[in-house]
């Protein structure tokens, strides 16, 4: 196993795309890898060069309490801070 990180999986994606198609290479990447071709020039095509193997995880949507107010979701990274 070799962990190659950085550049939103551009480097690891390039290495995986160029690897021999022998079934011994597995790329574990964030879903954003599929849209990278729309925002950056990458040396591979995520749709053409890769095939999905399995669903790894699902995330449930929940309501959560943030700073005294109720926030729907759980996916937001922005939190409103109290003024003062």
Beta strands, then each sheet from edge to edge (+ up, - down):
strand 1: 62-66
strand 2: 69-73
sheet 1: 1+ 2-
end
